Amino acid sequence: MLLRLRSKVGINRVTCEASDTLGSVIKTWIGQLGLNVDPASVTLSTQPGVSKPATEIAHQTIESLGLRHGDMLTTEFRSSDSEGRDSKEKGNANTTETAGQLSVPINKGDIHGLSRDKVKEAALDVELEAETGLIARSRSSLCRHGEKGMCEYCSPLPPWDKGYQEEHSIKHISYHAYLKQLDEVTNKKLSGSSYIPPLSQPNYKINLNCSGGHEPWPKGICSKCQPSAITLQQQSFRMVDHVEFQESELINQFIDSWRTTGMQRFGYLYGYYKRYDNVPLGIKAVVEGIWEPSQHDEQDGITMNMEQVVKELEVSDKLASDMGLERIGMIFTDLTDAGAADGSVFCKRHKDSFFLSSLEVIMAAKHQSRHPTVSKFSETALFSSRFITCCITGNLNQEIDISSYQVSLEAEALVEADLISGSTHPSQAYINETNHKRYVPEIFYTRKNEYNLTVKENAKPAFPVDYLLVSLTHGFPKKSEEPIDTTNTTASTVFKTVSGFPWSNRQAMGQSQDYTELKKYIYRTSTSNDLAELHTKLSNFHFLLYLHSIQVLSKGEWDLLIEAVTAPTLEDATGPLLNFTNSPGWQTLVMILEQSM
């Protein structure tokens, strides 16, 4: 039998037998509530206004009470005295206790038990959160006031202003502009009510631990545990606004693999995040290096042993961290020579085909889920990701170009819940079928029909992946516009050299990292007295990774080397560089190179 027990907390369902006592049903129900209920205070009734204490009839069976399958019992209860004392001892003076309900004021600093003050955000986020992001405007011809006055035509605009977006062709507002807009709506400044975190991560999984009184999916389901219907729409904000490659030679070296073999190539991007002033409260991803994992390249894709790649990434991530860098994205090629012998390539990705395939969107979503952004404004202290995806392919002019993307919050949640998979049509994501492990809710998307009217379509069996894409801009820095800040090691390019030493895992191209290449690259400079040239040669991402792998340097010597190569100026690098060149590890390496072929 199934009995329903209604209280001011909600309706709970308890499965029982006709021969069970009412006391056992009450015990099960109290366990479902999750509150410190005083059993002696529980009263039951089948009709409004007529109630009996549960203790008087607890010994009777369900059958003897005349209860049938599906009957509804109305309940009232109080919390136990011990819980009331605990609440008072904790200083919750505003705690109110009523029949069937315990009301406790929410502490402004609590996020699911985690204090907002204890959430450690990135320094860049802290900096941007402290700013208003207001867009200043000068006086216009409509102003009718003096120099020190202000009116609606010249007052600053909020960073999420739609008119400013349209005027400057900004497709997505920045993350911090979106956060401030949401926070202003969610938490009124003068309301004095409890703080509500404005950000929330969507979750499309079915709840397997539902308190609704039924067996978990697939044997039972209710409105509490099943995800609601999903309506897909373009995301209005982006976590990263711009991708900046510090050197054009980085891209040139990366696609050199395709030029040599005609095969596609994949790599991870290492760099850092920085403020981007071209959009209000913007953030850009600055790429300092590209690392290519072990892979088998093919003309139409790549194959990787992910267990091996994960082990390699642990090492490269640690070494990059020593250099002040982190893994910020991934990059891959999709190039096919046009056969015109002029360097032109086919344009395969455009508005009439696809920009990222469904498989690539799923791959991007999985990577983003592994690299979440910490935010004290989120219910879970985590929100989306700043991990970026770059594709090098042919543009409409048949030139090699870069396209940069992220996938939306909805894409992350859809992939996390295993609701979508790739299809034979790269522009379409296939919606999986419901099975014993997953429940697939109704999924819709909106589009403009032939009459330019917005209509809602059922997404099954497949829908366009463009609804899950967020496009980013990209470019290279203008050296003259950013003077070197000698107090900041990331103010200029971290690495002075990109080429000269072979990149890792390129044996299939006939390039290998060994002592022969090491001697060719560094030996002549190491024996000269040109400190500037040595500093430039040492400051090479792939050289540093290989040098660490041969284990010739001690931990202290490695730290000295990193301090020298990441110094913004030669003057700052001179001290640690001299100490490093006089170290036993470096002297040993020079001696080995001298004796090698």
C-alpha positions as CSV (number, residue, x, y, z in Angstrom):
1,M,0.0,0.0,0.0
2,L,0.9,3.6,-0.5
3,L,-0.1,6.2,2.1
4,R,0.2,10.0,1.6
5,L,1.0,12.2,4.6
6,R,0.5,15.9,4.2
7,S,2.1,18.6,6.4
8,K,3.2,22.2,6.0
9,V,6.6,20.8,4.9
10,G,5.0,19.1,1.9
11,I,3.5,15.7,0.9
12,N,5.4,12.5,1.6
13,R,4.6,9.0,0.4
14,V,5.2,6.0,2.6
15,T,5.0,2.4,1.3
16,C,3.6,-0.1,3.8
17,E,1.7,-3.3,4.2
18,A,-1.9,-3.6,5.6
19,S,-0.6,-5.5,8.6
20,D,2.0,-2.8,9.5
21,T,1.3,-0.7,12.5
22,L,0.7,3.1,12.2
23,G,3.7,3.6,14.5
24,S,6.1,2.1,11.9
25,V,4.6,4.3,9.2
26,I,5.1,7.4,11.4
27,K,8.7,6.4,12.0
28,T,9.4,6.0,8.2
29,W,7.7,9.3,7.6
30,I,9.8,11.2,10.2
31,G,12.9,9.7,8.6
32,Q,11.8,11.1,5.2
33,L,11.3,14.6,6.6
34,G,14.9,14.9,7.7
35,L,13.8,17.2,10.7
36,N,14.2,16.6,14.4
37,V,10.5,15.9,15.0
38,D,9.1,15.2,18.4
39,P,7.1,12.0,17.9
40,A,4.8,12.8,20.9
41,S,3.7,16.0,19.1
42,V,2.5,14.3,15.9
43,T,-1.3,14.4,15.3
44,L,-3.2,12.8,12.4
45,S,-6.5,13.3,10.7
46,T,-8.3,12.1,7.6
47,Q,-10.7,15.1,7.7
48,P,-9.9,18.8,8.4
49,G,-10.5,19.8,12.0
50,V,-10.6,16.2,13.3
51,S,-7.3,15.0,14.6
52,K,-5.9,12.5,17.0
53,P,-2.5,12.2,18.7
54,A,-0.5,9.5,16.9
55,T,0.6,8.0,20.2
56,E,-3.0,6.9,20.9
57,I,-3.4,4.8,17.8
58,A,0.3,4.0,17.0
59,H,-0.2,0.3,18.0
60,Q,-3.1,-0.2,15.6
61,T,-2.6,-1.7,12.1
62,I,-3.3,0.1,8.9
63,E,-6.1,-2.4,8.1
64,S,-7.8,-2.0,11.4
65,L,-7.8,1.8,11.0
66,G,-9.7,1.4,7.7
67,L,-7.0,3.0,5.6
68,R,-6.7,2.1,2.0
69,H,-4.1,2.4,-0.8
70,G,-3.6,6.1,-1.7
71,D,-5.4,7.6,1.3
72,M,-4.2,11.0,2.5
73,L,-3.5,11.8,6.1
74,T,-3.1,15.4,7.3
75,T,-0.4,15.7,10.0
76,E,0.9,18.4,12.4
77,F,4.0,18.2,14.5
78,R,6.5,20.2,16.5
79,S,10.3,20.0,16.6
80,S,11.9,18.5,19.7
81,D,12.9,20.8,22.6
82,S,16.6,19.9,22.1
83,E,16.5,21.4,18.6
84,G,14.9,24.5,19.9
85,R,17.6,24.9,22.5
86,D,20.3,24.3,20.0
87,S,18.9,27.0,17.7
88,K,18.7,29.5,20.6
89,E,22.3,28.7,21.7
90,K,23.5,29.5,18.2
91,G,22.0,32.9,18.4
92,N,19.2,32.5,16.0
93,A,16.9,34.9,17.9
94,N,14.5,35.2,14.9
95,T,13.8,31.4,14.7
96,T,10.1,30.7,14.8
97,E,8.5,27.4,15.6
98,T,5.0,26.6,14.5
99,A,3.0,23.4,14.1
100,G,4.4,21.5,11.2
101,Q,7.1,24.0,10.2
102,L,10.4,25.3,11.5
103,S,11.4,28.7,10.0
104,V,15.1,29.7,10.3
105,P,16.5,32.9,8.8
106,I,19.1,32.3,6.2
107,N,22.6,33.7,7.0
108,K,23.7,36.1,4.2
109,G,27.1,34.4,4.2
110,D,25.9,30.8,3.8
111,I,25.9,28.9,0.5
112,H,24.8,25.4,1.1
113,G,26.7,25.4,4.4
114,L,29.8,27.0,2.8
115,S,30.5,30.6,3.9
116,R,30.8,33.0,1.0
117,D,33.8,34.6,2.7
118,K,35.6,31.2,2.6
119,V,35.2,30.7,-1.1
120,K,38.6,31.5,-2.7
121,E,38.0,33.2,-6.1
122,A,40.7,34.1,-8.7
123,A,42.3,37.5,-8.1
124,L,40.9,38.7,-11.4
125,D,37.4,38.0,-10.3
126,V,37.9,39.8,-7.0
127,E,39.3,42.8,-8.9
128,L,36.3,42.9,-11.4
129,E,33.7,42.3,-8.7
130,A,34.9,45.5,-6.9
131,E,34.2,47.6,-10.0
132,T,30.9,49.0,-11.1
133,G,31.6,48.6,-14.8
134,L,29.6,51.7,-15.6
135,I,30.0,52.9,-19.2
136,A,30.8,56.6,-19.2
137,R,29.1,58.9,-21.7
138,S,30.0,62.4,-22.8
139,R,27.5,65.3,-23.2
140,S,25.2,65.0,-26.2
141,S,23.3,67.5,-28.3
142,L,20.2,66.6,-26.2
143,C,21.7,67.7,-22.9
144,R,20.3,71.0,-21.5
145,H,22.5,71.4,-18.4
146,G,25.8,72.9,-17.4
147,E,29.3,71.2,-17.4
148,K,28.8,69.7,-14.0
149,G,25.3,68.5,-14.6
150,M,24.0,65.1,-15.7
151,C,20.9,63.8,-17.3
152,E,19.4,60.7,-18.9
153,Y,21.3,61.4,-22.1
154,C,24.8,61.5,-20.6
155,S,24.5,59.5,-17.4
156,P,26.7,56.3,-17.2
157,L,25.1,53.1,-18.6
158,P,25.2,49.8,-16.8
159,P,27.6,47.2,-18.3
160,W,24.7,45.1,-19.6
161,D,23.0,47.9,-21.6
162,K,21.5,46.4,-24.7
163,G,21.8,49.6,-26.7
164,Y,25.6,49.7,-26.1
165,Q,25.8,46.0,-27.1
166,E,24.1,46.7,-30.4
167,E,26.0,49.9,-31.1
168,H,29.4,48.1,-30.6
169,S,28.3,44.7,-32.1
170,I,28.8,42.8,-28.8
171,K,27.0,39.5,-29.2
172,H,27.4,38.3,-25.6
173,I,27.9,40.5,-22.5
174,S,30.8,39.6,-20.2
175,Y,30.4,37.3,-17.2
176,H,30.8,40.0,-14.6
177,A,28.3,42.3,-16.4
178,Y,25.8,39.4,-16.4
179,L,26.6,38.7,-12.7
180,K,25.9,42.3,-11.7
181,Q,22.7,42.4,-13.7
182,L,21.5,39.2,-12.1
183,D,22.5,40.2,-8.6
184,E,20.7,43.5,-8.9
185,V,17.5,41.7,-9.8
186,T,17.9,38.9,-7.3
187,N,19.0,41.0,-4.3
188,K,17.5,44.4,-3.9
189,K,20.0,46.7,-2.3
190,L,17.6,48.2,0.2
191,S,15.3,45.3,0.9
192,G,17.2,44.0,3.9
193,S,16.2,40.4,3.1
194,S,18.5,37.4,3.2
195,Y,21.1,37.2,0.5
196,I,20.3,34.8,-2.4
197,P,23.2,33.6,-4.6
198,P,22.2,34.8,-8.1
199,L,24.1,32.1,-10.0
200,S,23.0,28.5,-10.2
201,Q,24.3,25.6,-12.3
202,P,21.5,23.7,-14.1
203,N,21.1,20.1,-13.3
204,Y,19.2,17.8,-15.7
205,K,19.9,14.5,-13.9
206,I,17.1,12.6,-12.2
207,N,17.3,12.6,-8.4
208,L,18.0,9.0,-7.4
209,N,17.7,10.0,-3.7
210,C,14.2,11.5,-3.8
211,S,12.4,12.0,-0.5
212,G,9.0,11.5,-2.2
213,G,8.4,8.1,-0.6
214,H,8.8,6.0,-3.7
215,E,11.5,3.7,-5.0
216,P,14.3,5.3,-7.0
217,W,14.3,5.5,-10.8
218,P,13.4,3.4,-12.9
219,K,11.0,1.8,-10.4
220,G,9.5,5.1,-9.3
221,I,9.3,8.8,-10.3
222,C,7.6,11.9,-9.1
223,S,7.5,15.6,-9.9
224,K,10.2,16.3,-7.3
225,C,12.9,14.0,-8.7
226,Q,12.4,14.3,-12.4
227,P,14.0,17.2,-14.3
228,S,11.7,19.8,-15.8
229,A,11.2,20.4,-19.5
230,I,14.2,22.1,-21.1
231,T,13.9,25.0,-23.5
232,L,17.2,25.7,-25.3
233,Q,18.1,29.3,-26.2
234,Q,21.3,31.2,-27.0
235,Q,23.3,32.1,-23.9
236,S,23.4,35.9,-23.4
237,F,26.8,36.0,-21.7
238,R,30.2,34.4,-22.0
239,M,32.8,33.5,-19.4
240,V,35.7,34.7,-21.7
241,D,35.3,37.5,-24.2
242,H,38.6,37.3,-26.2
243,V,41.4,34.9,-26.9
244,E,44.8,36.5,-27.3
245,F,47.7,34.5,-28.8
246,Q,50.9,36.2,-27.6
247,E,52.9,35.2,-30.7
248,S,51.7,34.5,-34.2
249,E,54.6,32.1,-34.5
250,L,52.7,29.8,-32.0
251,I,50.0,29.2,-34.6
252,N,52.5,28.9,-37.4
253,Q,54.4,26.2,-35.5
254,F,51.3,24.4,-34.6
255,I,49.9,24.1,-38.2
256,D,53.4,23.3,-39.4
257,S,52.5,19.7,-38.5
258,W,49.6,19.7,-41.0
259,R,51.8,21.3,-43.6
260,T,54.4,18.6,-43.2
261,T,52.1,15.5,-43.0
262,G,48.7,16.5,-44.2
263,M,47.3,15.1,-41.0
264,Q,45.2,16.9,-38.3
265,R,46.7,17.9,-35.0
266,F,45.4,18.5,-31.4
267,G,47.0,20.5,-28.6
268,Y,46.3,22.1,-25.2
269,L,46.6,25.8,-24.6
270,Y,48.6,27.1,-21.6
271,G,48.4,30.7,-20.4
272,Y,46.4,32.9,-18.0
273,Y,43.4,35.1,-17.8
274,K,43.5,38.9,-17.8
275,R,41.1,41.8,-17.9
276,Y,39.9,42.8,-21.4
277,D,38.9,46.5,-21.7
278,N,37.3,46.4,-25.1
279,V,34.1,45.2,-23.4
280,P,32.7,46.3,-20.0
281,L,34.2,44.1,-17.3
282,G,35.7,41.8,-19.9
283,I,38.1,38.9,-19.6
284,K,40.6,37.6,-22.1
285,A,42.5,34.3,-22.2
286,V,46.1,34.9,-23.0
287,V,47.8,31.9,-24.7
288,E,51.6,31.6,-24.0
289,G,52.2,28.0,-25.1
290,I,50.7,25.0,-26.9
291,W,51.5,21.5,-25.7
292,E,50.6,18.5,-28.0
293,P,49.9,15.2,-26.2
294,S,50.7,11.8,-27.6
295,Q,48.4,11.2,-30.5
296,H,47.9,9.3,-33.8
297,D,47.1,11.9,-36.5
298,E,44.7,11.1,-39.4
299,Q,43.4,13.1,-42.3
300,D,40.0,13.5,-40.8
301,G,40.7,13.4,-37.1
302,I,43.0,12.1,-34.3
303,T,43.2,9.1,-32.0
304,M,44.5,9.4,-28.4
305,N,45.1,7.0,-25.6
306,M,43.4,9.0,-22.9
307,E,45.0,7.1,-20.0
308,Q,48.4,8.0,-21.3
309,V,47.4,11.6,-22.0
310,V,46.0,12.1,-18.5
311,K,49.4,11.0,-17.0
312,E,51.2,13.3,-19.4
313,L,48.9,16.2,-18.5
314,E,49.6,15.8,-14.8
315,V,53.3,16.5,-15.5
316,S,52.8,19.3,-18.0
317,D,50.2,21.0,-15.7
318,K,52.6,20.9,-12.8
319,L,55.5,22.4,-14.8
320,A,53.3,25.0,-16.3
321,S,52.1,26.0,-12.8
322,D,55.7,26.5,-11.9
323,M,55.9,29.0,-14.7
324,G,52.7,30.9,-13.6
325,L,50.5,29.3,-16.3
326,E,47.5,27.0,-16.3
327,R,45.7,24.9,-18.9
328,I,43.1,27.3,-20.3
329,G,41.8,25.5,-23.4
330,M,42.4,23.3,-26.4
331,I,43.1,23.7,-30.1
332,F,42.8,21.5,-33.1
333,T,43.0,21.7,-36.9
334,D,40.5,20.8,-39.5
335,L,42.3,21.7,-42.7
336,T,42.2,20.3,-46.3
337,D,44.4,21.7,-49.0
338,A,42.4,23.2,-51.9
339,G,44.9,21.8,-54.4
340,A,45.6,25.2,-56.0
341,A,49.3,25.1,-55.0
342,D,48.8,28.6,-53.4
343,G,48.3,27.7,-49.8
344,S,44.5,27.9,-50.0
345,V,42.3,25.5,-48.0
346,F,38.7,24.4,-48.3
347,C,36.1,26.2,-46.3
348,K,34.2,23.4,-44.5
349,R,32.7,25.3,-41.5
350,H,30.2,28.1,-42.2
351,K,26.6,29.1,-41.4
352,D,25.2,26.6,-43.9
353,S,27.1,23.6,-42.6
354,F,28.4,23.8,-39.0
355,F,30.9,25.7,-36.8
356,L,31.6,23.0,-34.2
357,S,30.3,19.4,-34.8
358,S,28.1,17.7,-32.2
359,L,31.0,15.5,-31.1
360,E,33.3,18.6,-30.7
361,V,30.6,20.3,-28.6
362,I,30.3,17.3,-26.3
363,M,34.1,17.2,-26.0
364,A,34.2,20.9,-25.2
365,A,31.5,20.5,-22.6
366,K,33.3,17.6,-20.9
367,H,36.5,19.7,-20.7
368,Q,34.6,22.7,-19.3
369,S,33.0,20.6,-16.6
370,R,36.5,19.5,-15.5
371,H,37.7,23.1,-15.2
372,P,34.9,24.9,-13.3
373,T,35.1,28.6,-12.3
374,V,35.0,29.3,-8.5
375,S,32.4,31.9,-7.6
376,K,31.1,33.0,-4.2
377,F,27.9,34.1,-6.0
378,S,26.9,30.6,-6.9
379,E,24.8,28.2,-4.9
380,T,27.5,25.5,-5.1
381,A,30.5,27.9,-5.2
382,L,31.2,26.7,-8.8
383,F,29.8,28.2,-12.0
384,S,30.4,27.2,-15.6
385,S,34.0,27.4,-16.9
386,R,36.6,29.6,-18.7
387,F,38.0,26.7,-20.7
388,I,38.1,27.7,-24.4
389,T,38.1,25.7,-27.6
390,C,39.9,26.9,-30.8
391,C,39.6,25.4,-34.3
392,I,42.0,26.2,-37.1
393,T,40.2,25.8,-40.4
394,G,39.5,27.5,-43.7
395,N,37.4,30.6,-43.8
396,L,35.2,31.9,-46.6
397,N,38.2,33.3,-48.4
398,Q,39.9,29.9,-48.3
399,E,42.5,31.2,-45.9
400,I,43.7,29.5,-42.8
401,D,41.9,31.1,-39.8
402,I,41.2,30.6,-36.1
403,S,37.7,30.3,-34.7
404,S,37.3,30.4,-30.9
405,Y,34.3,29.1,-28.9
406,Q,32.9,28.0,-25.6
407,V,29.8,25.9,-25.0
408,S,26.9,27.1,-22.9
409,L,25.9,26.2,-19.4
410,E,23.0,24.2,-20.9
411,A,25.5,22.2,-23.0
412,E,27.5,21.3,-19.8
413,A,24.4,20.2,-18.0
414,L,23.1,18.2,-21.0
415,V,26.4,16.3,-21.4
416,E,26.7,15.8,-17.6
417,A,23.3,14.2,-17.6
418,D,24.1,12.1,-20.7
419,L,21.1,13.5,-22.6
420,I,22.8,14.1,-25.9
421,S,25.3,12.4,-28.2
422,G,26.9,12.9,-31.6
423,S,25.1,12.2,-34.8
424,T,26.0,11.5,-38.5
425,H,25.0,15.1,-39.2
426,P,27.7,17.2,-37.6
427,S,25.4,20.2,-37.1
428,Q,22.8,18.2,-35.1
429,A,23.0,16.8,-31.6
430,Y,21.0,13.6,-31.1
431,I,18.9,13.3,-28.0
432,N,19.3,10.0,-26.2
433,E,16.5,7.7,-25.3
434,T,15.3,7.3,-21.7
435,N,16.7,4.1,-20.1
436,H,17.1,2.6,-16.6
437,K,20.1,5.0,-15.9
438,R,18.7,8.3,-17.2
439,Y,15.4,10.1,-17.6
440,V,15.2,12.3,-20.6
441,P,12.7,15.2,-20.2
442,E,11.0,17.1,-23.0
443,I,13.5,19.3,-24.8
444,F,12.4,22.3,-26.9
445,Y,14.2,25.1,-28.8
446,T,12.9,28.3,-30.4
447,R,13.5,29.4,-33.9
448,K,12.3,32.0,-36.5
449,N,9.9,30.5,-39.1
450,E,9.4,31.6,-42.7
451,Y,7.1,34.4,-41.5
452,N,9.9,35.7,-39.1
453,L,7.8,34.6,-36.1
454,T,9.4,32.9,-33.1
455,V,8.1,29.4,-32.7
456,K,8.9,26.6,-30.3
457,E,9.9,23.3,-31.7
458,N,10.3,19.9,-30.1
459,A,14.0,19.1,-30.2
460,K,13.6,15.3,-30.5
461,P,15.2,13.4,-32.2
462,A,17.9,16.0,-32.9
463,F,18.5,19.7,-32.7
464,P,21.0,22.2,-34.1
465,V,24.2,22.5,-31.9
466,D,24.4,26.2,-32.6
467,Y,22.0,26.7,-29.6
468,L,24.9,25.4,-27.4
469,L,27.7,27.6,-28.9
470,V,29.1,30.8,-27.5
471,S,31.5,32.6,-29.9
472,L,34.6,34.5,-28.8
473,T,36.8,37.0,-30.6
474,H,40.6,36.3,-31.0
475,G,43.7,38.2,-32.1
476,F,47.3,39.0,-31.3
477,P,48.6,41.8,-29.0
478,K,49.7,45.2,-30.3
479,K,53.1,45.4,-28.7
480,S,53.2,49.2,-28.7
481,E,49.9,49.5,-26.7
482,E,51.0,47.5,-23.7
483,P,54.2,48.9,-22.0
484,I,56.1,46.4,-19.9
485,D,55.2,46.4,-16.3
486,T,58.4,45.4,-14.5
487,T,56.5,44.5,-11.4
488,N,54.4,41.8,-13.1
489,T,55.9,38.7,-14.6
490,T,52.9,38.2,-16.8
491,A,52.9,41.8,-18.2
492,S,54.7,40.8,-21.4
493,T,55.3,37.5,-23.2
494,V,56.4,34.9,-20.7
495,F,58.5,33.0,-23.3
496,K,60.9,34.8,-25.6
497,T,61.3,32.0,-28.0
498,V,58.7,29.7,-29.7
499,S,60.7,27.9,-32.4
500,G,64.1,26.5,-32.6
501,F,63.6,23.5,-30.4
502,P,61.4,20.6,-31.5
503,W,57.9,20.3,-30.0
504,S,57.0,17.2,-28.0
505,N,55.4,14.1,-29.5
506,R,56.3,14.8,-33.1
507,Q,58.3,11.7,-33.9
508,A,55.9,10.8,-36.7
509,M,57.0,14.0,-38.4
510,G,60.6,13.1,-38.1
511,Q,61.2,15.5,-35.2
512,S,62.4,14.2,-31.9
513,Q,63.6,15.7,-28.6
514,D,67.0,14.3,-27.8
515,Y,70.5,15.3,-26.8
516,T,71.4,16.0,-30.5
517,E,68.6,18.6,-30.8
518,L,69.5,19.9,-27.3
519,K,73.1,20.5,-28.3
520,K,72.1,22.1,-31.6
521,Y,69.8,24.4,-29.8
522,I,71.6,25.5,-26.6
523,Y,75.3,24.4,-26.6
524,R,76.9,27.3,-28.6
525,T,75.0,29.9,-26.5
526,S,75.8,28.1,-23.2
527,T,79.5,28.4,-23.9
528,S,79.4,32.0,-25.0
529,N,79.3,35.1,-22.7
530,D,76.2,36.5,-24.2
531,L,73.8,36.5,-21.3
532,A,71.0,38.2,-23.3
533,E,71.0,35.4,-26.0
534,L,71.2,32.7,-23.3
535,H,68.2,34.2,-21.5
536,T,66.3,34.3,-24.8
537,K,67.2,30.6,-25.7
538,L,66.3,29.3,-22.2
539,S,62.9,31.0,-22.3
540,N,61.3,28.4,-24.5
541,F,58.3,26.4,-23.3
542,H,59.1,23.1,-25.0
543,F,62.8,23.3,-24.2
544,L,62.0,23.8,-20.5
545,L,59.6,20.8,-20.5
546,Y,62.3,18.6,-22.1
547,L,65.0,19.9,-19.8
548,H,62.9,18.9,-16.8
549,S,62.2,15.4,-18.2
550,I,65.9,14.5,-18.4
551,Q,66.2,15.1,-14.6
552,V,69.6,16.8,-14.7
553,L,68.6,19.7,-12.5
554,S,67.8,19.7,-8.8
555,K,64.6,21.3,-7.4
556,G,66.5,24.4,-6.4
557,E,68.2,24.7,-9.8
558,W,64.9,24.3,-11.6
559,D,63.4,27.1,-9.4
560,L,66.3,29.3,-10.3
561,L,65.8,28.6,-14.0
562,I,62.1,29.4,-13.9
563,E,62.7,32.6,-11.9
564,A,65.2,33.7,-14.6
565,V,63.2,32.8,-17.7
566,T,59.9,34.3,-16.5
567,A,61.5,37.6,-15.4
568,P,60.0,40.5,-17.5
569,T,63.4,42.1,-18.2
570,L,67.0,41.0,-18.6
571,E,67.9,43.2,-15.7
572,D,65.6,41.3,-13.4
573,A,66.8,38.0,-14.8
574,T,70.5,38.6,-14.5
575,G,70.9,37.6,-10.8
576,P,69.1,34.3,-10.9
577,L,70.5,33.5,-14.4
578,L,74.1,33.9,-13.1
579,N,73.4,31.7,-10.1
580,F,71.8,29.1,-12.4
581,T,74.7,29.0,-14.9
582,N,77.1,28.5,-12.0
583,S,75.0,25.6,-10.5
584,P,76.3,22.0,-10.7
585,G,73.3,20.8,-12.6
586,W,73.8,23.2,-15.5
587,Q,77.6,22.6,-15.6
588,T,76.9,18.9,-15.8
589,L,74.5,19.4,-18.7
590,V,77.0,21.5,-20.6
591,M,79.7,18.8,-20.1
592,I,77.3,16.1,-21.3
593,L,76.5,18.2,-24.4
594,E,80.2,18.7,-25.1
595,Q,80.8,15.0,-25.1
596,S,77.7,14.1,-27.1
597,M,77.8,13.7,-30.9
